[in-house]
Amino acid sequence: MPDQLINLCIDARNVSVPAGVTVAAAIAMNGSGITRLSVGGHARAPLCGMGVCQECRVTINGRSHQLSCQTLCADGMNVVTAGEVAA
C-alpha cells in the first residue's frame, strides 16, 4: 500500500507530504526551511527538533507561535512562516 499523502498549504503554496511528517519537516522539504525572523530581523529555523529552542514557531490555522517540530501535518492545514519575508 503506498504512503498516504497529506495536503496542506505552506505560505500560500499547496504541498503534499507523507503522513506522519512534522510541519517543520514539510517546511524544509518544500521551501526555504526558514520558520521565523528574530527580533533583529535574522532568519531562524528549527534547531533542536524537540520543542525546546522555540526557533520553529509558525502560525498554523491562524494560531501563532505553534511549534512546527512538534506538530504533525494534517489535511487542509494552513501554515504561515516568515520564510517568504526573509527570502
mmCIF file as gemmi writes it, N, C-alpha and C atoms, coordinates in Angstrom:
data_model
loop_
_atom_site.group_PDB
_atom_site.id
_atom_site.type_symbol
_atom_site.label_atom_id
_atom_site.label_alt_id
_atom_site.label_comp_id
_atom_site.label_asym_id
_atom_site.label_entity_id
_atom_site.label_seq_id
_atom_site.pdbx_PDB_ins_code
_atom_site.Cartn_x
_atom_site.Cartn_y
_atom_site.Cartn_z
_atom_site.occupancy
_atom_site.B_iso_or_equiv
_atom_site.pdbx_formal_charge
_atom_site.auth_seq_id
_atom_site.auth_asym_id
_atom_site.pdbx_PDB_model_num
ATOM 1 N N . MET Axp A 1 ? 0.851 -1.185 0 1 0 ? 1 A 1
ATOM 2 C CA . MET Axp A 1 ? 0 0 0 1 0 ? 1 A 1
ATOM 3 C C . MET Axp A 1 ? 0.892 1.243 0 1 0 ? 1 A 1
ATOM 4 N N . PRO Axp A 2 ? 0.67 2.169 -0.925 1 0 ? 2 A 1
ATOM 5 C CA . PRO Axp A 2 ? 1.503 3.382 -0.971 1 0 ? 2 A 1
ATOM 6 C C . PRO Axp A 2 ? 1.256 4.261 0.241 1 0 ? 2 A 1
ATOM 7 N N . ASP Axp A 3 ? 2.268 5.071 0.548 1 0 ? 3 A 1
ATOM 8 C CA . ASP Axp A 3 ? 2.135 6.005 1.663 1 0 ? 3 A 1
ATOM 9 C C . ASP Axp A 3 ? 1.005 6.985 1.398 1 0 ? 3 A 1
ATOM 10 N N . GLN Axp A 4 ? 0.238 7.273 2.445 1 0 ? 4 A 1
ATOM 11 C CA . GLN Axp A 4 ? -0.819 8.269 2.339 1 0 ? 4 A 1
ATOM 12 C C . GLN Axp A 4 ? -0.18 9.651 2.274 1 0 ? 4 A 1
ATOM 13 N N . LEU Axp A 5 ? -0.695 10.5 1.404 1 0 ? 5 A 1
ATOM 14 C CA . LEU Axp A 5 ? -0.188 11.863 1.299 1 0 ? 5 A 1
ATOM 15 C C . LEU Axp A 5 ? -1.128 12.82 2.01 1 0 ? 5 A 1
ATOM 16 N N . ILE Axp A 6 ? -0.543 13.785 2.686 1 0 ? 6 A 1
ATOM 17 C CA . ILE Axp A 6 ? -1.268 14.844 3.379 1 0 ? 6 A 1
ATOM 18 C C . ILE Axp A 6 ? -1.113 16.105 2.53 1 0 ? 6 A 1
ATOM 19 N N . ASN Axp A 7 ? -2.214 16.786 2.274 1 0 ? 7 A 1
ATOM 20 C CA . ASN Axp A 7 ? -2.187 18.031 1.503 1 0 ? 7 A 1
ATOM 21 C C . ASN Axp A 7 ? -2.377 19.205 2.446 1 0 ? 7 A 1
ATOM 22 N N . LEU Axp A 8 ? -1.446 20.163 2.383 1 0 ? 8 A 1
ATOM 23 C CA . LEU Axp A 8 ? -1.537 21.347 3.214 1 0 ? 8 A 1
ATOM 24 C C . LEU Axp A 8 ? -1.015 22.546 2.448 1 0 ? 8 A 1
ATOM 25 N N . CYS Axp A 9 ? -1.151 23.714 3.035 1 0 ? 9 A 1
ATOM 26 C CA . CYS Axp A 9 ? -0.72 24.96 2.409 1 0 ? 9 A 1
ATOM 27 C C . CYS Axp A 9 ? 0.373 25.579 3.275 1 0 ? 9 A 1
ATOM 28 N N . ILE Axp A 10 ? 1.525 25.832 2.681 1 0 ? 10 A 1
ATOM 29 C CA . ILE Axp A 10 ? 2.634 26.486 3.384 1 0 ? 10 A 1
ATOM 30 C C . ILE Axp A 10 ? 2.933 27.79 2.649 1 0 ? 10 A 1
ATOM 31 N N . ASP Axp A 11 ? 2.749 28.894 3.325 1 0 ? 11 A 1
ATOM 32 C CA . ASP Axp A 11 ? 2.995 30.209 2.729 1 0 ? 11 A 1
ATOM 33 C C . ASP Axp A 11 ? 2.315 30.356 1.368 1 0 ? 11 A 1
ATOM 34 N N . ALA Axp A 12 ? 1.022 30.022 1.34 1 0 ? 12 A 1
ATOM 35 C CA . ALA Axp A 12 ? 0.171 30.163 0.151 1 0 ? 12 A 1
ATOM 36 C C . ALA Axp A 12 ? 0.553 29.224 -0.988 1 0 ? 12 A 1
ATOM 37 N N . ARG Axp A 13 ? 1.341 28.178 -0.69 1 0 ? 13 A 1
ATOM 38 C CA . ARG Axp A 13 ? 1.701 27.169 -1.689 1 0 ? 13 A 1
ATOM 39 C C . ARG Axp A 13 ? 1.116 25.837 -1.251 1 0 ? 13 A 1
ATOM 40 N N . ASN Axp A 14 ? 0.374 25.17 -2.131 1 0 ? 14 A 1
ATOM 41 C CA . ASN Axp A 14 ? -0.159 23.85 -1.827 1 0 ? 14 A 1
ATOM 42 C C . ASN Axp A 14 ? 0.95 22.821 -1.983 1 0 ? 14 A 1
ATOM 43 N N . VAL Axp A 15 ? 1.114 21.99 -0.948 1 0 ? 15 A 1
ATOM 44 C CA . VAL Axp A 15 ? 2.152 20.963 -0.963 1 0 ? 15 A 1
ATOM 45 C C . VAL Axp A 15 ? 1.557 19.645 -0.468 1 0 ? 15 A 1
ATOM 46 N N . SER Axp A 16 ? 2.21 18.551 -0.798 1 0 ? 16 A 1
ATOM 47 C CA . SER Axp A 16 ? 1.822 17.228 -0.323 1 0 ? 16 A 1
ATOM 48 C C . SER Axp A 16 ? 3.03 16.579 0.323 1 0 ? 16 A 1
ATOM 49 N N . VAL Axp A 17 ? 2.802 15.963 1.483 1 0 ? 17 A 1
ATOM 50 C CA . VAL Axp A 17 ? 3.871 15.274 2.208 1 0 ? 17 A 1
ATOM 51 C C . VAL Axp A 17 ? 3.331 13.938 2.71 1 0 ? 17 A 1
ATOM 52 N N . PRO Axp A 18 ? 4.206 12.977 2.986 1 0 ? 18 A 1
ATOM 53 C CA . PRO Axp A 18 ? 3.739 11.708 3.528 1 0 ? 18 A 1
ATOM 54 C C . PRO Axp A 18 ? 3.123 11.883 4.914 1 0 ? 18 A 1
ATOM 55 N N . ALA Axp A 19 ? 2.141 11.073 5.23 1 0 ? 19 A 1
ATOM 56 C CA . ALA Axp A 19 ? 1.534 11.092 6.561 1 0 ? 19 A 1
ATOM 57 C C . ALA Axp A 19 ? 2.62 10.83 7.605 1 0 ? 19 A 1
ATOM 58 N N . GLY Axp A 20 ? 2.503 11.493 8.752 1 0 ? 20 A 1
ATOM 59 C CA . GLY Axp A 20 ? 3.466 11.318 9.834 1 0 ? 20 A 1
ATOM 60 C C . GLY Axp A 20 ? 4.603 12.311 9.833 1 0 ? 20 A 1
ATOM 61 N N . VAL Axp A 21 ? 4.627 13.209 8.841 1 0 ? 21 A 1
ATOM 62 C CA . VAL Axp A 21 ? 5.683 14.215 8.734 1 0 ? 21 A 1
ATOM 63 C C . VAL Axp A 21 ? 5.306 15.421 9.596 1 0 ? 21 A 1
ATOM 64 N N . THR Axp A 22 ? 6.29 15.982 10.291 1 0 ? 22 A 1
ATOM 65 C CA . THR Axp A 22 ? 6.034 17.181 11.08 1 0 ? 22 A 1
ATOM 66 C C . THR Axp A 22 ? 5.959 18.4 10.162 1 0 ? 22 A 1
ATOM 67 N N . VAL Axp A 23 ? 5.373 19.464 10.672 1 0 ? 23 A 1
ATOM 68 C CA . VAL Axp A 23 ? 5.289 20.701 9.91 1 0 ? 23 A 1
ATOM 69 C C . VAL Axp A 23 ? 6.693 21.228 9.612 1 0 ? 23 A 1
ATOM 70 N N . ALA Axp A 24 ? 7.611 21.138 10.576 1 0 ? 24 A 1
ATOM 71 C CA . ALA Axp A 24 ? 8.99 21.596 10.351 1 0 ? 24 A 1
ATOM 72 C C . ALA Axp A 24 ? 9.63 20.842 9.183 1 0 ? 24 A 1
ATOM 73 N N . ALA Axp A 25 ? 9.416 19.535 9.117 1 0 ? 25 A 1
ATOM 74 C CA . ALA Axp A 25 ? 9.973 18.743 8.023 1 0 ? 25 A 1
ATOM 75 C C . ALA Axp A 25 ? 9.322 19.126 6.701 1 0 ? 25 A 1
ATOM 76 N N . ALA Axp A 26 ? 8.013 19.363 6.715 1 0 ? 26 A 1
ATOM 77 C CA . ALA Axp A 26 ? 7.313 19.77 5.489 1 0 ? 26 A 1
ATOM 78 C C . ALA Axp A 26 ? 7.847 21.103 4.983 1 0 ? 26 A 1
ATOM 79 N N . ILE Axp A 27 ? 8.123 22.019 5.904 1 0 ? 27 A 1
ATOM 80 C CA . ILE Axp A 27 ? 8.686 23.319 5.516 1 0 ? 27 A 1
ATOM 81 C C . ILE Axp A 27 ? 10.072 23.122 4.9 1 0 ? 27 A 1
ATOM 82 N N . ALA Axp A 28 ? 10.879 22.271 5.497 1 0 ? 28 A 1
ATOM 83 C CA . ALA Axp A 28 ? 12.227 22.009 4.979 1 0 ? 28 A 1
ATOM 84 C C . ALA Axp A 28 ? 12.173 21.336 3.608 1 0 ? 28 A 1
ATOM 85 N N . MET Axp A 29 ? 11.209 20.443 3.411 1 0 ? 29 A 1
ATOM 86 C CA . MET Axp A 29 ? 11.103 19.713 2.147 1 0 ? 29 A 1
ATOM 87 C C . MET Axp A 29 ? 10.519 20.563 1.025 1 0 ? 29 A 1
ATOM 88 N N . ASN Axp A 30 ? 9.767 21.608 1.37 1 0 ? 30 A 1
ATOM 89 C CA . ASN Axp A 30 ? 9.019 22.358 0.362 1 0 ? 30 A 1
ATOM 90 C C . ASN Axp A 30 ? 9.257 23.855 0.386 1 0 ? 30 A 1
ATOM 91 N N . GLY Axp A 31 ? 10.36 24.278 0.93 1 0 ? 31 A 1
ATOM 92 C CA . GLY Axp A 31 ? 10.604 25.71 0.974 1 0 ? 31 A 1
ATOM 93 C C . GLY Axp A 31 ? 11.998 26.02 1.443 1 0 ? 31 A 1
ATOM 94 N N . SER Axp A 32 ? 12.136 27.158 2.034 1 0 ? 32 A 1
ATOM 95 C CA . SER Axp A 32 ? 13.457 27.63 2.444 1 0 ? 32 A 1
ATOM 96 C C . SER Axp A 32 ? 13.924 27.013 3.755 1 0 ? 32 A 1
ATOM 97 N N . GLY Axp A 33 ? 13.007 26.479 4.551 1 0 ? 33 A 1
ATOM 98 C CA . GLY Axp A 33 ? 13.358 25.966 5.868 1 0 ? 33 A 1
ATOM 99 C C . GLY Axp A 33 ? 13.282 27.026 6.948 1 0 ? 33 A 1
ATOM 100 N N . ILE Axp A 34 ? 13.119 28.275 6.543 1 0 ? 34 A 1
ATOM 101 C CA . ILE Axp A 34 ? 13.025 29.381 7.5 1 0 ? 34 A 1
ATOM 102 C C . ILE Axp A 34 ? 11.629 29.4 8.098 1 0 ? 34 A 1
ATOM 103 N N . THR Axp A 35 ? 11.554 29.479 9.419 1 0 ? 35 A 1
ATOM 104 C CA . THR Axp A 35 ? 10.254 29.481 10.072 1 0 ? 35 A 1
ATOM 105 C C . THR Axp A 35 ? 9.856 30.84 10.617 1 0 ? 35 A 1
ATOM 106 N N . ARG Axp A 36 ? 10.836 31.633 11.03 1 0 ? 36 A 1
ATOM 107 C CA . ARG Axp A 36 ? 10.506 32.939 11.611 1 0 ? 36 A 1
ATOM 108 C C . ARG Axp A 36 ? 11.71 33.858 11.498 1 0 ? 36 A 1
ATOM 109 N N . LEU Axp A 37 ? 11.51 35.107 11.907 1 0 ? 37 A 1
ATOM 110 C CA . LEU Axp A 37 ? 12.599 36.082 11.957 1 0 ? 37 A 1
ATOM 111 C C . LEU Axp A 37 ? 12.863 36.451 13.406 1 0 ? 37 A 1
ATOM 112 N N . SER Axp A 38 ? 14.127 36.651 13.744 1 0 ? 38 A 1
ATOM 113 C CA . SER Axp A 38 ? 14.475 37.087 15.089 1 0 ? 38 A 1
ATOM 114 C C . SER Axp A 38 ? 14.063 38.543 15.271 1 0 ? 38 A 1
ATOM 115 N N . VAL Axp A 39 ? 14.167 39.04 16.492 1 0 ? 39 A 1
ATOM 116 C CA . VAL Axp A 39 ? 13.845 40.441 16.767 1 0 ? 39 A 1
ATOM 117 C C . VAL Axp A 39 ? 14.698 41.354 15.895 1 0 ? 39 A 1
ATOM 118 N N . GLY Axp A 40 ? 15.932 40.949 15.626 1 0 ? 40 A 1
ATOM 119 C CA . GLY Axp A 40 ? 16.836 41.737 14.794 1 0 ? 40 A 1
ATOM 120 C C . GLY Axp A 40 ? 16.624 41.553 13.298 1 0 ? 40 A 1
ATOM 121 N N . GLY Axp A 41 ? 15.65 40.708 12.916 1 0 ? 41 A 1
ATOM 122 C CA . GLY Axp A 41 ? 15.341 40.503 11.509 1 0 ? 41 A 1
ATOM 123 C C . GLY Axp A 41 ? 16.11 39.389 10.832 1 0 ? 41 A 1
ATOM 124 N N . HIS Axp A 42 ? 16.817 38.571 11.606 1 0 ? 42 A 1
ATOM 125 C CA . HIS Axp A 42 ? 17.593 37.471 11.03 1 0 ? 42 A 1
ATOM 126 C C . HIS Axp A 42 ? 16.72 36.222 10.876 1 0 ? 42 A 1
ATOM 127 N N . ALA Axp A 43 ? 16.948 35.493 9.794 1 0 ? 43 A 1
ATOM 128 C CA . ALA Axp A 43 ? 16.201 34.265 9.531 1 0 ? 43 A 1
ATOM 129 C C . ALA Axp A 43 ? 16.521 33.215 10.582 1 0 ? 43 A 1
ATOM 130 N N . ARG Axp A 44 ? 15.477 32.533 11.052 1 0 ? 44 A 1
ATOM 131 C CA . ARG Axp A 44 ? 15.634 31.47 12.048 1 0 ? 44 A 1
ATOM 132 C C . ARG Axp A 44 ? 15.015 30.193 11.486 1 0 ? 44 A 1
ATOM 133 N N . ALA Axp A 45 ? 15.479 29.058 11.958 1 0 ? 45 A 1
ATOM 134 C CA . ALA Axp A 45 ? 14.968 27.765 11.531 1 0 ? 45 A 1
ATOM 135 C C . ALA Axp A 45 ? 15.035 26.8 12.714 1 0 ? 45 A 1
ATOM 136 N N . PRO Axp A 46 ? 14.328 25.673 12.644 1 0 ? 46 A 1
ATOM 137 C CA . PRO Axp A 46 ? 14.369 24.706 13.744 1 0 ? 46 A 1
ATOM 138 C C . PRO Axp A 46 ? 15.807 24.318 14.074 1 0 ? 46 A 1
ATOM 139 N N . LEU Axp A 47 ? 16.075 24.209 15.361 1 0 ? 47 A 1
ATOM 140 C CA . LEU Axp A 47 ? 17.421 23.886 15.813 1 0 ? 47 A 1
ATOM 141 C C . LEU Axp A 47 ? 17.451 22.559 16.563 1 0 ? 47 A 1
ATOM 142 N N . CYS Axp A 48 ? 16.622 22.436 17.598 1 0 ? 48 A 1
ATOM 143 C CA . CYS Axp A 48 ? 16.709 21.258 18.468 1 0 ? 48 A 1
ATOM 144 C C . CYS Axp A 48 ? 15.834 20.097 18.001 1 0 ? 48 A 1
ATOM 145 N N . GLY Axp A 49 ? 14.736 20.381 17.326 1 0 ? 49 A 1
ATOM 146 C CA . GLY Axp A 49 ? 13.844 19.325 16.85 1 0 ? 49 A 1
ATOM 147 C C . GLY Axp A 49 ? 12.985 18.695 17.926 1 0 ? 49 A 1
ATOM 148 N N . MET Axp A 50 ? 12.992 19.268 19.129 1 0 ? 50 A 1
ATOM 149 C CA . MET Axp A 50 ? 12.162 18.709 20.199 1 0 ? 50 A 1
ATOM 150 C C . MET Axp A 50 ? 11.385 19.765 20.968 1 0 ? 50 A 1
ATOM 151 N N . GLY Axp A 51 ? 11.273 20.965 20.432 1 0 ? 51 A 1
ATOM 152 C CA . GLY Axp A 51 ? 10.426 21.993 21.01 1 0 ? 51 A 1
ATOM 153 C C . GLY Axp A 51 ? 11.038 22.84 22.099 1 0 ? 51 A 1
ATOM 154 N N . VAL Axp A 52 ? 12.299 22.631 22.424 1 0 ? 52 A 1
ATOM 155 C CA . VAL Axp A 52 ? 12.937 23.382 23.5 1 0 ? 52 A 1
ATOM 156 C C . VAL Axp A 52 ? 13.424 24.754 23.029 1 0 ? 52 A 1
ATOM 157 N N . CYS Axp A 53 ? 13.993 24.826 21.845 1 0 ? 53 A 1
ATOM 158 C CA . CYS Axp A 53 ? 14.622 26.074 21.392 1 0 ? 53 A 1
ATOM 159 C C . CYS Axp A 53 ? 13.605 27.119 20.93 1 0 ? 53 A 1
ATOM 160 N N . GLN Axp A 54 ? 12.402 26.701 20.571 1 0 ? 54 A 1
ATOM 161 C CA . GLN Axp A 54 ? 11.338 27.604 20.128 1 0 ? 54 A 1
ATOM 162 C C . GLN Axp A 54 ? 11.632 28.302 18.799 1 0 ? 54 A 1
ATOM 163 N N . GLU Axp A 55 ? 12.664 27.886 18.083 1 0 ? 55 A 1
ATOM 164 C CA . GLU Axp A 55 ? 13.021 28.521 16.809 1 0 ? 55 A 1
ATOM 165 C C . GLU Axp A 55 ? 12.104 28.091 15.668 1 0 ? 55 A 1
ATOM 166 N N . CYS Axp A 56 ? 11.294 27.082 15.885 1 0 ? 56 A 1
ATOM 167 C CA . CYS Axp A 56 ? 10.449 26.545 14.818 1 0 ? 56 A 1
ATOM 168 C C . CYS Axp A 56 ? 9.039 27.125 14.824 1 0 ? 56 A 1
ATOM 169 N N . ARG Axp A 57 ? 8.794 28.161 15.601 1 0 ? 57 A 1
ATOM 170 C CA . ARG Axp A 57 ? 7.438 28.707 15.737 1 0 ? 57 A 1
ATOM 171 C C . ARG Axp A 57 ? 6.893 29.242 14.42 1 0 ? 57 A 1
ATOM 172 N N . VAL Axp A 58 ? 5.657 28.852 14.12 1 0 ? 58 A 1
ATOM 173 C CA . VAL Axp A 58 ? 4.947 29.297 12.926 1 0 ? 58 A 1
ATOM 174 C C . VAL Axp A 58 ? 3.488 29.548 13.302 1 0 ? 58 A 1
ATOM 175 N N . THR Axp A 59 ? 2.729 30.054 12.356 1 0 ? 59 A 1
ATOM 176 C CA . THR Axp A 59 ? 1.289 30.202 12.545 1 0 ? 59 A 1
ATOM 177 C C . THR Axp A 59 ? 0.605 29.056 11.812 1 0 ? 59 A 1
ATOM 178 N N . ILE Axp A 60 ? -0.205 28.302 12.549 1 0 ? 60 A 1
ATOM 179 C CA . ILE Axp A 60 ? -0.926 27.164 11.985 1 0 ? 60 A 1
ATOM 180 C C . ILE Axp A 60 ? -2.417 27.406 12.161 1 0 ? 60 A 1
ATOM 181 N N . ASN Axp A 61 ? -3.12 27.426 11.041 1 0 ? 61 A 1
ATOM 182 C CA . ASN Axp A 61 ? -4.573 27.647 11.056 1 0 ? 61 A 1
ATOM 183 C C . ASN Axp A 61 ? -4.958 28.872 11.881 1 0 ? 61 A 1
ATOM 184 N N . GLY Axp A 62 ? -4.172 29.935 11.731 1 0 ? 62 A 1
ATOM 185 C CA . GLY Axp A 62 ? -4.468 31.193 12.408 1 0 ? 62 A 1
ATOM 186 C C . GLY Axp A 62 ? -3.977 31.298 13.841 1 0 ? 62 A 1
ATOM 187 N N . ARG Axp A 63 ? -3.392 30.239 14.382 1 0 ? 63 A 1
ATOM 188 C CA . ARG Axp A 63 ? -2.863 30.264 15.746 1 0 ? 63 A 1
ATOM 189 C C . ARG Axp A 63 ? -1.353 30.464 15.695 1 0 ? 63 A 1
ATOM 190 N N . SER Axp A 64 ? -0.891 31.6 16.208 1 0 ? 64 A 1
ATOM 191 C CA . SER Axp A 64 ? 0.535 31.917 16.146 1 0 ? 64 A 1
ATOM 192 C C . SER Axp A 64 ? 1.326 31.16 17.204 1 0 ? 64 A 1
ATOM 193 N N . HIS Axp A 65 ? 2.633 31.152 17.041 1 0 ? 65 A 1
ATOM 194 C CA . HIS Axp A 65 ? 3.596 30.569 17.977 1 0 ? 65 A 1
ATOM 195 C C . HIS Axp A 65 ? 3.414 29.071 18.199 1 0 ? 65 A 1
ATOM 196 N N . GLN Axp A 66 ? 3.018 28.35 17.154 1 0 ? 66 A 1
ATOM 197 C CA . GLN Axp A 66 ? 2.903 26.898 17.23 1 0 ? 66 A 1
ATOM 198 C C . GLN Axp A 66 ? 4.263 26.271 16.922 1 0 ? 66 A 1
ATOM 199 N N . LEU Axp A 67 ? 4.626 25.237 17.644 1 0 ? 67 A 1
ATOM 200 C CA . LEU Axp A 67 ? 5.914 24.566 17.429 1 0 ? 67 A 1
ATOM 201 C C . LEU Axp A 67 ? 5.804 23.608 16.246 1 0 ? 67 A 1
ATOM 202 N N . SER Axp A 68 ? 6.425 23.971 15.145 1 0 ? 68 A 1
ATOM 203 C CA . SER Axp A 68 ? 6.305 23.154 13.937 1 0 ? 68 A 1
ATOM 204 C C . SER Axp A 68 ? 7.017 21.814 14.059 1 0 ? 68 A 1
ATOM 205 N N . CYS Axp A 69 ? 8.025 21.73 14.913 1 0 ? 69 A 1
ATOM 206 C CA . CYS Axp A 69 ? 8.749 20.462 15.055 1 0 ? 69 A 1
ATOM 207 C C . CYS Axp A 69 ? 7.966 19.448 15.891 1 0 ? 69 A 1
ATOM 208 N N . GLN Axp A 70 ? 6.946 19.899 16.586 1 0 ? 70 A 1
ATOM 209 C CA . GLN Axp A 70 ? 6.15 19.021 17.439 1 0 ? 70 A 1
ATOM 210 C C . GLN Axp A 70 ? 4.734 18.813 16.909 1 0 ? 70 A 1
ATOM 211 N N . THR Axp A 71 ? 4.451 19.346 15.716 1 0 ? 71 A 1
ATOM 212 C CA . THR Axp A 71 ? 3.107 19.278 15.143 1 0 ? 71 A 1
ATOM 213 C C . THR Axp A 71 ? 3.127 18.453 13.871 1 0 ? 71 A 1
ATOM 214 N N . LEU Axp A 72 ? 2.298 17.405 13.831 1 0 ? 72 A 1
ATOM 215 C CA . LEU Axp A 72 ? 2.194 16.603 12.621 1 0 ? 72 A 1
ATOM 216 C C . LEU Axp A 72 ? 1.307 17.307 11.603 1 0 ? 72 A 1
ATOM 217 N N . CYS Axp A 73 ? 1.65 17.159 10.343 1 0 ? 73 A 1
ATOM 218 C CA . CYS Axp A 73 ? 0.846 17.744 9.273 1 0 ? 73 A 1
ATOM 219 C C . CYS Axp A 73 ? -0.521 17.084 9.237 1 0 ? 73 A 1
ATOM 220 N N . ALA Axp A 74 ? -1.528 17.876 8.897 1 0 ? 74 A 1
ATOM 221 C CA . ALA Axp A 74 ? -2.896 17.381 8.76 1 0 ? 74 A 1
ATOM 222 C C . ALA Axp A 74 ? -3.476 17.915 7.464 1 0 ? 74 A 1
ATOM 223 N N . ASP Axp A 75 ? -4.374 17.135 6.861 1 0 ? 75 A 1
ATOM 224 C CA . ASP Axp A 75 ? -5.017 17.569 5.617 1 0 ? 75 A 1
ATOM 225 C C . ASP Axp A 75 ? -5.684 18.923 5.795 1 0 ? 75 A 1
ATOM 226 N N . GLY Axp A 76 ? -5.443 19.812 4.853 1 0 ? 76 A 1
ATOM 227 C CA . GLY Axp A 76 ? -6.074 21.12 4.861 1 0 ? 76 A 1
ATOM 228 C C . GLY Axp A 76 ? -5.428 22.151 5.766 1 0 ? 76 A 1
ATOM 229 N N . MET Axp A 77 ? -4.352 21.778 6.453 1 0 ? 77 A 1
ATOM 230 C CA . MET Axp A 77 ? -3.667 22.691 7.372 1 0 ? 77 A 1
ATOM 231 C C . MET Axp A 77 ? -3.112 23.888 6.604 1 0 ? 77 A 1
ATOM 232 N N . ASN Axp A 78 ? -3.183 25.061 7.223 1 0 ? 78 A 1
ATOM 233 C CA . ASN Axp A 78 ? -2.625 26.281 6.638 1 0 ? 78 A 1
ATOM 234 C C . ASN Axp A 78 ? -1.491 26.775 7.531 1 0 ? 78 A 1
ATOM 235 N N . VAL Axp A 79 ? -0.286 26.814 6.977 1 0 ? 79 A 1
ATOM 236 C CA . VAL Axp A 79 ? 0.91 27.192 7.722 1 0 ? 79 A 1
ATOM 237 C C . VAL Axp A 79 ? 1.476 28.491 7.152 1 0 ? 79 A 1
ATOM 238 N N . VAL Axp A 80 ? 1.778 29.442 8.036 1 0 ? 80 A 1
ATOM 239 C CA . VAL Axp A 80 ? 2.398 30.694 7.616 1 0 ? 80 A 1
ATOM 240 C C . VAL Axp A 80 ? 3.721 30.843 8.354 1 0 ? 80 A 1
ATOM 241 N N . THR Axp A 81 ? 4.793 31.049 7.592 1 0 ? 81 A 1
ATOM 242 C CA . THR Axp A 81 ? 6.124 31.239 8.175 1 0 ? 81 A 1
ATOM 243 C C . THR Axp A 81 ? 6.621 32.635 7.814 1 0 ? 81 A 1
ATOM 244 N N . ALA Axp A 82 ? 7.794 32.962 8.315 1 0 ? 82 A 1
ATOM 245 C CA . ALA Axp A 82 ? 8.443 34.216 7.933 1 0 ? 82 A 1
ATOM 246 C C . ALA Axp A 82 ? 9.397 33.974 6.766 1 0 ? 82 A 1
ATOM 247 N N . GLY Axp A 83 ? 9.422 32.775 6.231 1 0 ? 83 A 1
ATOM 248 C CA . GLY Axp A 83 ? 10.356 32.411 5.17 1 0 ? 83 A 1
ATOM 249 C C . GLY Axp A 83 ? 10.29 33.291 3.953 1 0 ? 83 A 1
ATOM 250 N N . GLU Axp A 84 ? 9.093 33.632 3.502 1 0 ? 84 A 1
ATOM 251 C CA . GLU Axp A 84 ? 8.966 34.477 2.318 1 0 ? 84 A 1
ATOM 252 C C . GLU Axp A 84 ? 9.482 35.885 2.587 1 0 ? 84 A 1
ATOM 253 N N . VAL Axp A 85 ? 9.33 36.367 3.81 1 0 ? 85 A 1
ATOM 254 C CA . VAL Axp A 85 ? 9.8 37.702 4.168 1 0 ? 85 A 1
ATOM 255 C C . VAL Axp A 85 ? 11.322 37.736 4.122 1 0 ? 85 A 1
ATOM 256 N N . ALA Axp A 86 ? 11.967 36.663 4.602 1 0 ? 86 A 1
ATOM 257 C CA . ALA Axp A 86 ? 13.428 36.64 4.697 1 0 ? 86 A 1
ATOM 258 C C . ALA Axp A 86 ? 14.097 36.335 3.36 1 0 ? 86 A 1
ATOM 259 N N . ALA Axp A 87 ? 13.369 35.733 2.452 1 0 ? 87 A 1
ATOM 260 C CA . ALA Axp A 87 ? 13.976 35.321 1.188 1 0 ? 87 A 1
ATOM 261 C C . ALA Axp A 87 ? 14.328 36.494 0.301 1 0 ? 87 A 1
